[in-house]
Amino acid sequence: LWKSARVISPRLMTSSPASERGSTMTSNVDFGLWYDFRDPEPWQIDFEQFYSERLDQITRAETMGFDSVWLTEHHFCDDGYTPSPMVIHAAIAARTERMRLGTNLMLLPIADPVRMAEDAATLSLISGGRFDLGGGIGYRQLEFDQFGRKISHRPSLVEEGIEILRRAWSGEPVNFEGKRFTVGDFKITPPPKRAPRVLLGGMAPPAIDRAARIADGFLCTGGIGMDTYVECLAANGKAPEEGNIILGSWAIIAEDPEAEAERVGDHVLYQSNEYIRWGAFGPPDQTPLFPDARTAIENGLYELWDADMAVEKLSAMIEQYPQISDIHFWAQFPGESVEAGDRRMTYIAEKVLPRLR
């Protein structure tokens, strides 16, 4: 699957040179940062310091022009991978004024949809309607086991959960009875003034079709599935302009991207291989680990761009897929310091974003 992603991405990013199109473009796309809050060995620091540094960084990012911040969820991870994204987003909401807050993504099948609806409604009220709830179907067996859900029930858990979320935010009694959940004749209070958008991620065609069919947008990982999503919009009777793509980019953007890749190589290798071990890209016993950082970068989802290439590639994607409404980048790779992430963040803010806008 990783190899197929690398085959897809050059075609997705084909465009005429920036010199032929002009060096700048006008875009309504938001640009943001992506966090997993992982603090692994051998780079681990005190978790209170870890959270404090990253919340400070997000506050700075808003002043630098970043439009959004996205958090992702997993459980029972030695490196502290974010178990409570909406709690963190409440802290971010208190420190920021305009940034959109999103999850890319939360694990909908293991959640209690009523509790999630209450938390999301509260977060929407706290943030002034800036929160979007992005979810996915999940894949780690131990998470399903611990939360008492069957992994084979994922599709119905997701679809019923989304229906309950929307009913809960309507201000009317939920009154839902399905295969997996029953919710009675009561209202979720207080309801959000502005209901969060429900976004869905996935890389397999059924998951992408589900996003086109019932979600308010598609959470795309590394450019995988955008063609499929547009096709699924049509298959579900929707016009292309009704689509909404939120793109999580794995690009490493720096003045000297090859040197930057060398510097962050151990962190990138850790990130890649942990996802493989968990089964994110197919059965772990059938998906080999990357032997070294160079192989992970060459055959994974990563792209190496300087500012000119980033402007060219991102402009091409936005032109080809006008459904894109947000593109966000990893703020740090697991174990990397905020100072290291700050350097890339500053480079993007100064050398890339002004030209895309």
LINLIN-V232891 format. One record per residue. N is the residue number from 1. NEAR is the number of other ideal C-beta (glycine too) atoms within 10 Angstrom. D_LAST is the distance of its C-alpha to the last C-alpha in Angstrom with 2 decimals. Layout:
BEGIN
<<N NEAR D_LAST> <N NEAR D_LAST>>
END
This chain:
BEGIN
<<1 13 32.94> <2 21 30.94> <3 10 32.00> <4 11 30.97> <5 21 27.47> <6 16 27.25> <7 8 28.61> <8 16 26.07> <9 20 22.89> <10 11 23.12> <11 10 23.55> <12 18 20.59> <13 18 18.37> <14 11 19.90> <15 17 17.85> <16 11 18.34> <17 8 17.45> <18 18 14.13> <19 9 16.39> <20 7 17.51> <21 15 14.20> <22 9 12.63> <23 11 10.82> <24 13 7.23> <25 16 5.93> <26 6 4.79> <27 17 5.14> <28 9 7.56> <29 19 8.29> <30 17 9.47> <31 21 10.00> <32 26 13.48> <33 24 16.78> <34 20 19.98> <35 24 23.46> <36 23 26.99> <37 22 28.80> <38 25 31.21> <39 21 33.56> <40 17 35.87> <41 9 38.83> <42 7 39.24> <43 15 36.29> <44 14 37.01> <45 11 36.84> <46 9 38.10> <47 11 36.20> <48 8 36.07> <49 10 34.45> <50 16 32.15> <51 15 30.83> <52 12 30.67> <53 16 28.58> <54 20 26.00> <55 17 25.80> <56 12 25.30> <57 19 22.50> <58 21 20.68> <59 15 21.20> <60 16 19.67> <61 24 16.65> <62 18 15.80> <63 10 16.11> <64 13 13.80> <65 13 10.84> <66 23 11.76> <67 19 11.95> <68 24 15.03> <69 25 18.21> <70 27 20.49> <71 24 24.19> <72 22 26.70> <73 25 30.48> <74 21 33.70> <75 15 37.20> <76 10 40.10> <77 17 38.17> <78 11 39.70> <79 17 36.34> <80 17 35.43> <81 19 32.72> <82 20 31.40> <83 13 34.17> <84 14 32.89> <85 26 29.12> <86 20 29.51> <87 12 31.56> <88 21 28.89> <89 24 26.24> <90 17 28.58> <91 12 28.48> <92 23 24.69> <93 20 24.62> <94 11 26.99> <95 13 24.86> <96 21 21.42> <97 11 20.36> <98 9 17.18> <99 22 16.41> <100 19 17.38> <101 27 20.42> <102 29 21.36> <103 27 24.02> <104 28 23.55> <105 25 26.35> <106 25 29.64> <107 24 32.96> <108 26 33.95> <109 23 37.40> <110 21 38.82> <111 21 37.69> <112 13 39.80> <113 23 37.68> <114 19 39.22> <115 10 38.54> <116 19 34.97> <117 26 34.57> <118 16 35.98> <119 20 33.80> <120 25 30.58> <121 23 31.65> <122 15 32.41> <123 24 29.10> <124 24 27.31> <125 16 29.46> <126 15 28.98> <127 22 25.18> <128 12 24.91> <129 15 24.00> <130 22 21.15> <131 28 22.98> <132 23 22.76> <133 28 25.74> <134 29 25.18> <135 27 28.39> <136 25 30.16> <137 20 33.67> <138 23 34.59> <139 17 36.84> <140 19 38.78> <141 11 42.39> <142 10 43.31> <143 20 40.72> <144 20 42.22> <145 12 45.71> <146 12 45.22> <147 14 43.69> <148 7 46.40> <149 18 44.43> <150 12 45.19> <151 16 42.49> <152 9 43.87> <153 14 43.02> <154 20 39.27> <155 13 38.26> <156 15 40.40> <157 26 39.49> <158 26 35.77> <159 18 36.29> <160 22 38.82> <161 24 36.79> <162 20 33.77> <163 18 36.17> <164 23 37.66> <165 25 34.33> <166 16 33.42> <167 19 36.93> <168 27 36.94> <169 22 33.83> <170 14 35.21> <171 14 37.70> <172 11 40.53> <173 14 43.13> <174 24 41.95> <175 11 45.12> <176 16 44.18> <177 10 46.57> <178 14 45.57> <179 10 46.72> <180 16 45.14> <181 17 44.68> <182 12 46.58> <183 20 45.26> <184 10 47.56> <185 7 47.64> <186 11 45.63> <187 13 42.30> <188 23 39.68> <189 9 39.32> <190 12 37.35> <191 16 34.96> <192 21 31.22> <193 10 29.98> <194 13 26.90> <195 21 27.90> <196 25 25.70> <197 17 24.22> <198 22 26.32> <199 25 24.55> <200 27 26.57> <201 27 26.21> <202 25 28.44> <203 19 28.95> <204 13 32.19> <205 13 32.26> <206 11 34.16> <207 20 31.64> <208 24 28.72> <209 19 30.84> <210 22 31.52> <211 30 27.83> <212 24 27.49> <213 15 30.73> <214 15 30.71> <215 20 27.41> <216 19 24.31> <217 23 22.17> <218 29 22.62> <219 28 22.02> <220 26 21.54> <221 20 22.72> <222 21 21.40> <223 26 20.72> <224 23 24.33> <225 26 25.24> <226 21 22.24> <227 15 24.46> <228 21 27.26> <229 23 25.30> <230 21 24.39> <231 15 28.06> <232 21 29.27> <233 22 27.39> <234 12 29.42> <235 12 32.54> <236 13 32.31> <237 9 31.99> <238 14 28.32> <239 8 25.88> <240 11 22.80> <241 9 20.57> <242 12 22.53> <243 22 21.24> <244 20 18.91> <245 25 18.04> <246 28 17.23> <247 25 16.95> <248 24 18.60> <249 25 17.75> <250 21 20.53> <251 24 18.77> <252 22 19.99> <253 23 17.32> <254 22 18.89> <255 12 19.71> <256 11 22.92> <257 21 22.43> <258 12 26.08> <259 11 27.39> <260 20 25.23> <261 19 26.60> <262 12 30.05> <263 16 29.58> <264 24 28.39> <265 16 30.72> <266 16 33.27> <267 21 30.77> <268 24 29.14> <269 22 32.66> <270 22 33.65> <271 24 30.73> <272 25 31.37> <273 16 35.11> <274 20 35.18> <275 18 33.27> <276 20 35.71> <277 12 38.67> <278 17 37.62> <279 15 37.33> <280 18 33.60> <281 21 33.75> <282 13 37.25> <283 8 40.73> <284 14 40.96> <285 7 44.27> <286 8 42.73> <287 15 39.43> <288 11 40.20> <289 13 38.59> <290 18 36.68> <291 10 39.14> <292 11 36.71> <293 20 33.11> <294 14 32.62> <295 14 33.80> <296 23 31.58> <297 24 28.43> <298 13 29.63> <299 14 30.79> <300 24 28.75> <301 23 25.24> <302 26 23.72> <303 21 21.52> <304 17 21.39> <305 21 18.20> <306 17 17.28> <307 18 13.76> <308 15 14.10> <309 17 15.53> <310 25 13.05> <311 22 10.16> <312 20 12.81> <313 23 14.23> <314 27 11.37> <315 22 10.03> <316 17 13.71> <317 22 14.26> <318 21 11.65> <319 14 13.25> <320 17 16.66> <321 19 16.38> <322 14 14.56> <323 21 16.43> <324 23 14.09> <325 18 12.91> <326 23 12.69> <327 24 12.80> <328 22 14.80> <329 23 16.72> <330 24 20.24> <331 24 20.33> <332 25 23.75> <333 23 26.18> <334 21 29.59> <335 20 31.56> <336 21 28.89> <337 13 28.69> <338 17 25.88> <339 10 25.99> <340 16 25.21> <341 22 22.36> <342 17 21.04> <343 15 20.83> <344 23 18.51> <345 21 16.47> <346 13 16.16> <347 17 15.34> <348 24 12.43> <349 17 11.15> <350 12 11.78> <351 17 11.39> <352 22 8.95> <353 19 6.25> <354 11 5.23> <355 19 5.39> <356 18 3.79> <357 14 0.00>>
END
